[in-house]
């Protein structure tokens, strides 16, 4: 999904419909860094919360000591963090 086209139009529609929107910035991207920066600036101007995957994960599972928190952290480490480029 491209941030500057697909995501931007979806976000605009959701905001117009009255939804509170959070965008996980590292879950999409545009062709250039500049396009991403401009798009996220426009979204913030609409009142959208721009965040990243780890922040959302910690909001959904605020206690990684629970069984569900442990599962979420394991999935994050094995499926996401381990595949990031250094």
C-alpha positions as CSV (number, residue, x, y, z in Angstrom):
1,X,0.0,0.0,0.0
2,X,1.4,3.4,-0.9
3,X,1.2,6.0,1.8
4,X,0.7,9.0,-0.6
5,X,-2.1,7.5,-2.6
6,X,-3.9,4.5,-1.2
7,X,-3.4,5.3,2.5
8,X,-4.0,9.0,2.1
9,X,-7.3,8.7,0.3
10,X,-8.5,6.0,2.8
11,X,-7.5,8.2,5.8
12,X,-9.2,11.3,4.3
13,X,-12.5,9.3,4.0
14,X,-12.3,7.9,7.5
15,X,-11.7,11.4,9.0
16,X,-14.6,12.8,7.0
17,X,-16.8,10.0,8.3
18,X,-15.9,11.0,11.9
19,X,-13.4,8.3,12.8
20,X,-10.3,8.8,15.0
21,X,-7.5,7.5,12.9
22,X,-4.1,6.1,13.8
23,X,-1.7,5.3,11.0
24,X,1.2,2.9,11.4
25,X,3.9,4.6,9.3
26,X,6.2,1.7,9.0
27,X,3.4,-0.5,7.6
28,X,3.3,1.4,4.2
29,X,5.5,3.6,2.1
30,X,5.7,5.8,-0.9
31,X,8.2,6.0,-3.8
32,X,10.3,8.6,-2.0
33,X,11.1,9.7,1.6
34,X,9.8,13.2,0.6
35,X,6.4,11.8,-0.4
36,X,6.1,10.0,2.9
37,X,7.1,13.1,4.9
38,X,4.6,15.3,3.0
39,X,1.8,12.7,3.3
40,X,2.3,12.2,7.0
41,X,2.3,16.0,7.5
42,X,-1.0,16.2,5.6
43,X,-2.4,13.4,7.8
44,X,-1.3,15.1,11.0
45,X,-3.0,18.3,9.7
46,X,-6.3,16.3,9.5
47,X,-5.8,15.2,13.2
48,X,-4.5,11.7,12.4
49,X,-2.1,10.1,14.9
50,X,1.0,8.9,13.0
51,X,2.8,6.1,14.9
52,X,4.9,3.0,14.3
53,X,4.3,-0.7,14.8
54,X,6.1,-1.0,18.1
55,X,4.0,1.8,19.6
56,X,0.8,0.2,18.5
57,X,1.9,-3.2,19.8
58,X,2.7,-1.7,23.2
59,X,-0.8,0.0,23.3
60,X,-2.5,-3.3,22.4
61,X,-0.4,-5.3,24.8
62,X,0.8,-2.9,27.6
63,X,2.1,-5.8,29.7
64,X,4.5,-8.1,27.9
65,X,4.6,-10.3,31.0
66,X,1.1,-11.7,30.4
67,X,0.6,-14.8,28.2
68,X,-1.0,-12.6,25.4
69,X,1.8,-10.0,25.7
70,X,4.4,-12.8,25.5
71,X,2.8,-14.1,22.3
72,X,2.7,-10.7,20.7
73,X,6.3,-10.0,21.6
74,X,7.4,-13.3,20.2
75,X,5.6,-12.8,16.9
76,X,7.0,-9.2,16.7
77,X,10.6,-10.4,17.3
78,X,10.4,-13.5,15.0
79,X,8.4,-12.1,12.2
80,X,9.4,-8.4,12.1
81,X,12.4,-7.4,14.1
82,X,14.5,-10.4,12.9
83,X,13.9,-9.4,9.3
84,X,14.8,-5.8,9.5
85,X,17.9,-4.6,7.7
86,X,20.7,-3.4,9.9
